Amino acid sequence: MKNDEKIWNRRFVLLFITNLLMMATFYASVPIIPIYCQEIGIAGAKIGIVLTAMSVTTVLFRPFAGYILDNFNRYHVYLLFLALFCLPFLGFAFISVFGLLVLIRLYMGVVYSVCGSATMTLAGDVLPQNKVGAGINRFALTISLGMAAGPFVGIQVQNHVSSRTSFLVLFILTAIALICVSFCKIEYPMIARKKFRIADAFYRPALPFMGNMIFIMIPFGAMLAYSSMLAQEKGLSAATPYFYISLVAGMLLSKFSTQKMIDSGKHKPLVLLSLIVLAATMASYYFLSTAGHLLVAGFFLGVGYGILQPLFQSFVTGTTPAPNRGAANATYLLSYDIGIGIGSLAMGFFQESIGLSVGFAVTAVAYVISGGLYLGYVDGYYRRLSDALLR
């Protein structure tokens, strides 16, 4: 029994490192791509097309990702798609044609949709059933940290080497992630494959969690896409890298300081407190004028998302039977794709109409809606699923 526990512990740690590298690398590319496009003569709306092309295929392919993970050997699928995930960074390093860059981003969306769903599913599979909820809550921090640390890594790399070399560095990081997961060697029994049906591609029990998280991710999408631009408008560009450091610091502090409450099942006060902190923080952007304010905002955003993102992921994985986890995670993670996409798109309109500061403040409304959904339905729904699983 102790040997078995050592095995799943080792596999869990390797998957944790792999996902953190993958997420950080992916989000590190976000600030590099626009600058690279400008360097090779791509400007204006074309940059937006290159950036958003990936979102289209990520959303469209998520349902197929769930089917693939539930009907094929999940470990082999992950190895294959993570290897495919490495290739776009090489493509960006050596290709400078607009149409081909769009195709690379479309391709990247397909492989990312599978990789992002696979890691959560594999992490749940290597954990004992009685540790799935708590384990996934910890594992999901890799997404939060990757989203926060990735842009900082990208900015720092690009400040020291050329854009093309930056993509080669990102390729090396993804290759290291692939090496890490290759040591997991997770075994699965033969699977009786079902015929693909679009109606089965969405795991219905995960839909309430997905709907709730969409509203939580809308302001995050706005922040991710436009924080640097807002800082530039306010003359605070020098503080931008430290904003992401503050974001990471907030996530780590919230995680370590609230883990006992989460493990003991005290979810409701944490969710509500996090939403209040996030709403107040986003509303405060209306008054943003100093670097100190920007860094404090980053810290409190980190606190809120460091609690909410892992917690909601544990709600999904912890209440889903193992054979359905691929579809459940793919369904739930659509909330990130849709929420971030809506937030980015909305801020594009807000920038032209009411300005970025007011636009950031307006997104706080999404947290209020999210709180209403959680109190009105999702909290009770989660408790009913958990009770049913224990019977």
C-alpha positions as CSV (number, residue, x, y, z in Angstrom):
1,M,0.0,0.0,0.0
2,K,2.8,2.4,0.9
3,N,4.5,1.6,-2.5
4,D,1.3,2.4,-4.3
5,E,1.0,5.7,-2.5
6,K,4.6,6.6,-3.4
7,I,3.8,5.8,-7.1
8,W,0.7,8.0,-7.3
9,N,2.5,10.8,-5.3
10,R,5.4,10.7,-7.9
11,R,3.0,10.7,-10.8
12,F,1.0,13.5,-9.3
13,V,4.1,15.7,-8.8
14,L,5.3,15.0,-12.4
15,L,1.9,15.9,-13.8
16,F,1.9,19.0,-11.6
17,I,5.3,20.2,-13.0
18,T,4.2,19.3,-16.5
19,N,1.0,21.3,-16.4
20,L,2.7,24.2,-14.8
21,L,5.3,24.3,-17.6
22,M,2.7,23.9,-20.3
23,M,0.4,26.6,-19.0
24,A,3.2,29.0,-18.2
25,T,4.7,28.5,-21.7
26,F,1.3,29.0,-23.4
27,Y,0.6,32.2,-21.6
28,A,4.2,33.4,-22.0
29,S,3.6,33.4,-25.7
30,V,0.6,35.9,-25.4
31,P,2.7,39.1,-24.9
32,I,5.4,37.9,-27.4
33,I,3.1,37.3,-30.4
34,P,1.9,40.9,-30.9
35,I,5.4,42.3,-30.7
36,Y,6.7,39.6,-33.1
37,C,3.9,40.4,-35.5
38,Q,4.8,44.0,-35.5
39,E,8.5,43.2,-36.1
40,I,7.6,41.2,-39.3
41,G,5.2,43.8,-40.7
42,I,1.9,42.5,-39.4
43,A,-0.2,45.2,-37.7
44,G,-3.6,46.4,-36.7
45,A,-6.5,44.0,-37.0
46,K,-4.3,41.3,-38.4
47,I,-2.6,40.9,-35.0
48,G,-6.0,40.5,-33.4
49,I,-6.8,37.7,-35.9
50,V,-3.6,35.9,-35.2
51,L,-4.3,36.1,-31.4
52,T,-7.9,35.1,-31.5
53,A,-7.7,32.4,-34.2
54,M,-6.7,29.9,-31.5
55,S,-9.8,30.6,-29.4
56,V,-12.0,29.5,-32.2
57,T,-10.6,26.0,-32.6
58,T,-10.1,25.6,-28.8
59,V,-13.9,26.1,-28.2
60,L,-14.9,24.0,-31.2
61,F,-12.6,21.1,-30.4
62,R,-13.2,20.9,-26.6
63,P,-16.2,18.4,-27.1
64,F,-14.1,16.2,-29.3
65,A,-11.3,16.4,-26.7
66,G,-13.6,14.9,-24.0
67,Y,-14.6,12.1,-26.3
68,I,-11.0,11.2,-27.2
69,L,-10.0,11.2,-23.5
70,D,-12.9,9.0,-22.5
71,N,-12.6,6.5,-25.4
72,F,-8.8,6.1,-25.9
73,N,-5.9,5.5,-23.6
74,R,-5.6,8.9,-21.8
75,Y,-1.9,8.7,-21.1
76,H,-1.0,7.9,-24.7
77,V,-3.4,10.7,-25.9
78,Y,-1.7,13.2,-23.7
79,L,1.8,12.2,-24.7
80,L,0.9,12.5,-28.4
81,F,-0.9,15.9,-28.1
82,L,1.7,17.4,-25.8
83,A,4.4,16.5,-28.4
84,L,2.2,18.2,-31.0
85,F,1.8,21.2,-28.7
86,C,5.6,21.8,-28.8
87,L,5.6,22.3,-32.6
88,P,3.8,25.7,-32.9
89,F,6.6,27.4,-31.0
90,L,9.1,26.2,-33.6
91,G,6.7,27.4,-36.3
92,F,6.6,30.9,-34.9
93,A,10.4,31.0,-34.7
94,F,10.8,30.3,-38.4
95,I,7.6,31.4,-40.2
96,S,6.7,35.1,-40.9
97,V,3.7,34.8,-43.3
98,F,0.4,36.1,-41.9
99,G,-1.8,33.3,-43.3
100,L,0.5,30.6,-42.1
101,L,0.7,32.1,-38.6
102,V,-3.1,32.1,-38.5
103,L,-3.0,28.4,-39.4
104,I,-0.5,27.7,-36.7
105,R,-2.8,29.4,-34.1
106,L,-5.8,27.4,-35.4
107,Y,-3.7,24.2,-35.0
108,M,-2.6,25.3,-31.6
109,G,-6.2,25.6,-30.4
110,V,-6.9,22.0,-31.4
111,V,-3.9,20.5,-29.5
112,Y,-4.3,22.8,-26.5
113,S,-8.0,21.8,-26.1
114,V,-6.9,18.2,-25.6
115,C,-3.8,18.9,-23.5
116,G,-5.6,21.3,-21.1
117,S,-8.4,18.7,-20.6
118,A,-6.0,15.8,-20.3
119,T,-3.9,17.0,-17.5
120,M,-6.8,17.5,-15.1
121,T,-8.2,14.1,-16.1
122,L,-4.9,12.3,-15.6
123,A,-4.3,14.0,-12.2
124,G,-7.7,12.8,-11.0
125,D,-7.0,9.3,-12.2
126,V,-3.7,8.9,-10.4
127,L,-5.2,10.0,-7.1
128,P,-7.0,7.6,-4.7
129,Q,-10.8,8.3,-4.8
130,N,-10.8,9.7,-1.3
131,K,-8.1,12.3,-2.2
132,V,-9.5,13.4,-5.6
133,G,-11.3,16.5,-4.4
134,A,-8.4,17.8,-2.3
135,G,-5.7,16.7,-4.8
136,I,-7.4,18.4,-7.7
137,N,-7.9,21.6,-5.7
138,R,-4.1,21.7,-5.3
139,F,-3.4,20.6,-8.9
140,A,-5.6,23.3,-10.4
141,L,-3.3,25.9,-9.0
142,T,-1.1,25.1,-12.0
143,I,-3.6,26.8,-14.2
144,S,-3.8,29.9,-12.0
145,L,0.0,30.2,-11.7
146,G,0.5,29.5,-15.3
147,M,-1.9,32.3,-16.3
148,A,-0.2,34.7,-13.9
149,A,3.5,33.8,-14.3
150,G,3.4,33.1,-18.0
151,P,3.1,36.7,-19.2
152,F,5.8,37.7,-16.8
153,V,8.1,35.0,-18.2
154,G,7.3,36.0,-21.7
155,I,8.1,39.7,-21.1
156,Q,11.4,38.8,-19.3
157,V,12.5,36.4,-22.1
158,Q,11.7,38.9,-24.8
159,N,13.5,41.7,-23.0
160,H,16.7,39.7,-23.2
161,V,16.6,37.9,-26.5
162,S,14.9,38.4,-29.9
163,S,11.3,37.3,-30.5
164,R,12.4,34.4,-32.7
165,T,14.8,33.2,-30.0
166,S,12.0,33.7,-27.4
167,F,9.9,31.1,-29.2
168,L,12.8,28.7,-29.2
169,V,13.1,29.1,-25.5
170,L,9.3,28.3,-25.1
171,F,9.8,25.3,-27.3
172,I,12.5,24.0,-24.9
173,L,10.2,24.5,-21.9
174,T,7.4,22.5,-23.6
175,A,10.0,19.8,-24.4
176,I,10.9,19.6,-20.8
177,A,7.2,19.2,-19.9
178,L,7.0,16.3,-22.4
179,I,10.1,14.7,-20.8
180,C,8.5,15.0,-17.3
181,V,5.2,13.4,-18.2
182,S,7.0,10.6,-20.1
183,F,8.2,9.3,-16.7
184,C,4.7,9.0,-15.3
185,K,4.0,5.7,-17.3
186,I,0.3,5.6,-16.3
187,E,-1.4,2.3,-17.3
188,Y,-5.1,2.1,-18.4
189,P,-7.2,-1.0,-19.1
190,M,-8.7,-1.6,-22.5
191,I,-11.6,0.7,-23.2
192,A,-14.9,-0.2,-24.9
193,R,-15.2,2.7,-27.3
194,K,-18.5,4.4,-27.9
195,K,-19.6,6.0,-31.1
196,F,-19.2,9.8,-31.1
197,R,-22.4,11.8,-30.6
198,I,-22.4,15.5,-30.1
199,A,-25.1,15.2,-27.4
200,D,-22.7,13.0,-25.4
201,A,-19.7,15.3,-25.9
202,F,-20.9,17.7,-23.2
203,Y,-21.0,16.3,-19.6
204,R,-24.3,17.7,-18.4
205,P,-23.5,17.6,-14.6
206,A,-20.5,19.9,-15.2
207,L,-22.6,22.6,-17.0
208,P,-23.7,24.5,-13.8
209,F,-20.0,24.8,-12.7
210,M,-19.1,25.9,-16.3
211,G,-21.8,28.5,-16.4
212,N,-20.8,29.9,-13.0
213,M,-17.1,30.1,-14.0
214,I,-17.8,31.8,-17.3
215,F,-18.8,35.0,-15.4
216,I,-15.8,34.7,-13.0
217,M,-13.4,34.5,-16.0
218,I,-14.8,37.5,-18.0
219,P,-12.9,40.1,-15.9
220,F,-9.9,37.8,-15.9
221,G,-9.9,37.9,-19.7
222,A,-10.2,41.6,-19.7
223,M,-7.3,41.9,-17.3
224,L,-5.1,39.4,-19.2
225,A,-5.6,41.1,-22.5
226,Y,-5.5,44.8,-21.5
227,S,-3.5,45.2,-18.3
228,S,-0.4,46.1,-20.1
229,M,-2.2,48.6,-22.4
230,L,-3.9,50.2,-19.4
231,A,-0.5,50.5,-17.6
232,Q,0.9,52.1,-20.7
233,E,-2.0,54.6,-20.8
234,K,-1.4,55.6,-17.2
235,G,2.4,55.8,-17.6
236,L,2.9,52.8,-15.5
237,S,4.6,50.4,-18.0
238,A,7.6,49.9,-15.7
239,A,5.4,48.3,-13.1
240,T,3.8,45.8,-15.5
241,P,6.2,42.9,-14.8
242,Y,5.8,43.4,-11.1
243,F,2.0,43.3,-11.5
244,Y,2.3,39.7,-12.6
245,I,4.6,38.9,-9.7
246,S,2.0,40.4,-7.3
247,L,-0.6,38.2,-9.0
248,V,1.4,35.1,-8.4
249,A,2.2,36.2,-4.8
250,G,-1.6,36.6,-4.1
251,M,-2.4,33.2,-5.5
252,L,0.3,31.5,-3.4
253,L,-0.7,33.3,-0.2
254,S,-4.4,32.5,-0.7
255,K,-3.7,28.9,-1.5
256,F,-1.5,28.2,1.6
257,S,-3.7,30.3,4.0
258,T,-7.0,28.8,3.0
259,Q,-6.2,25.1,2.3
260,K,-7.3,23.9,5.7
261,M,-10.7,25.6,5.3
262,I,-11.1,24.0,1.8
263,D,-10.1,20.6,3.0
264,S,-12.7,20.8,5.8
265,G,-15.4,21.7,3.3
266,K,-15.9,25.4,4.2
267,H,-16.3,26.4,0.5
268,K,-19.2,28.8,0.7
269,P,-17.6,31.6,2.8
270,L,-14.4,31.3,0.7
271,V,-16.3,31.7,-2.6
272,L,-18.3,34.6,-1.4
273,L,-15.4,36.4,0.2
274,S,-13.3,35.9,-3.0
275,L,-16.0,37.3,-5.2
276,I,-16.3,40.4,-2.9
277,V,-12.6,41.0,-3.0
278,L,-12.5,40.6,-6.8
279,A,-15.4,42.9,-7.4
280,A,-13.9,45.6,-5.2
281,T,-10.6,45.2,-6.9
282,M,-11.9,45.5,-10.4
283,A,-14.1,48.4,-9.4
284,S,-11.1,50.2,-8.0
285,Y,-9.5,50.3,-11.5
286,Y,-11.8,53.3,-12.1
287,F,-9.5,55.3,-9.8
288,L,-6.2,53.7,-10.9
289,S,-3.3,56.3,-11.2
290,T,-0.3,54.9,-9.4
291,A,2.0,51.9,-9.6
292,G,1.3,51.0,-6.0
293,H,-2.4,50.7,-6.8
294,L,-1.7,48.5,-9.8
295,L,0.5,46.1,-7.7
296,V,-2.1,45.9,-4.9
297,A,-4.8,45.2,-7.5
298,G,-2.7,42.4,-8.9
299,F,-2.2,40.9,-5.4
300,F,-5.9,40.9,-4.6
301,L,-6.8,39.5,-8.0
302,G,-4.3,36.7,-7.3
303,V,-5.9,36.1,-3.9
304,G,-9.4,35.7,-5.4
305,Y,-8.4,33.6,-8.4
306,G,-6.0,31.5,-6.3
307,I,-9.1,30.3,-4.4
308,L,-11.8,30.2,-7.0
309,Q,-10.1,28.5,-10.0
310,P,-8.8,25.5,-8.1
311,L,-11.9,25.2,-6.0
312,F,-14.3,25.1,-8.9
313,Q,-12.1,22.6,-10.7
314,S,-12.2,20.3,-7.6
315,F,-16.0,20.6,-7.6
316,V,-16.1,19.2,-11.2
317,T,-13.4,16.5,-10.9
318,G,-14.3,15.4,-7.4
319,T,-17.9,14.7,-8.2
320,T,-17.4,13.0,-11.6
321,P,-16.9,9.2,-12.0
322,A,-13.5,8.3,-13.4
323,P,-14.8,7.1,-16.9
324,N,-16.5,10.5,-17.5
325,R,-13.8,12.8,-16.3
326,G,-12.5,13.6,-19.8
327,A,-15.8,14.9,-21.0
328,A,-16.4,16.6,-17.6
329,N,-13.1,18.5,-17.7
330,A,-13.5,19.4,-21.4
331,T,-17.0,20.7,-20.7
332,Y,-16.0,22.7,-17.6
333,L,-12.8,24.2,-19.2
334,L,-15.0,25.7,-21.9
335,S,-15.7,28.3,-19.2
336,Y,-12.1,29.6,-19.5
337,D,-12.3,29.8,-23.3
338,I,-15.6,31.5,-23.4
339,G,-15.1,33.8,-20.4
340,I,-11.7,35.0,-21.4
341,G,-12.9,35.5,-25.0
342,I,-15.9,37.5,-23.8
343,G,-13.7,39.6,-21.5
344,S,-11.2,40.4,-24.2
345,L,-13.9,41.2,-26.8
346,A,-15.8,43.4,-24.4
347,M,-12.8,45.4,-23.4
348,G,-12.1,46.0,-27.1
349,F,-15.4,47.8,-27.3
350,F,-15.0,49.5,-23.9
351,Q,-11.6,50.9,-25.0
352,E,-13.2,52.8,-27.8
353,S,-16.4,53.8,-26.0
354,I,-15.9,54.4,-22.3
355,G,-12.1,53.8,-21.8
356,L,-10.1,51.1,-20.2
357,S,-10.4,52.3,-16.6
358,V,-14.1,52.5,-16.7
359,G,-14.3,49.3,-18.7
360,F,-12.3,47.3,-16.1
361,A,-14.6,48.7,-13.4
362,V,-17.7,47.7,-15.3
363,T,-16.6,44.0,-15.5
364,A,-17.0,43.8,-11.7
365,V,-20.7,43.3,-12.5
366,A,-19.8,39.8,-13.7
367,Y,-18.7,38.8,-10.2
368,V,-22.1,40.0,-8.8
369,I,-23.9,37.7,-11.3
370,S,-21.5,34.9,-10.5
371,G,-22.3,35.3,-6.8
372,G,-26.0,35.2,-7.5
373,L,-25.6,32.0,-9.5
374,Y,-23.5,30.3,-6.8
375,L,-25.9,31.2,-3.9
376,G,-29.0,30.5,-5.9
377,Y,-28.1,27.1,-7.3
378,V,-24.5,26.0,-7.7
379,D,-23.6,25.6,-4.0
380,G,-26.6,23.4,-3.3
381,Y,-26.1,21.5,-6.6
382,Y,-22.5,20.7,-5.6
383,R,-23.6,19.4,-2.2
384,R,-26.2,17.1,-3.7
385,L,-23.6,15.7,-6.1
386,S,-21.1,15.1,-3.3
387,D,-23.7,13.4,-1.1
388,A,-24.8,11.2,-4.0
389,L,-21.2,10.1,-4.7
390,L,-20.7,9.1,-1.0
391,R,-23.8,6.9,-0.9
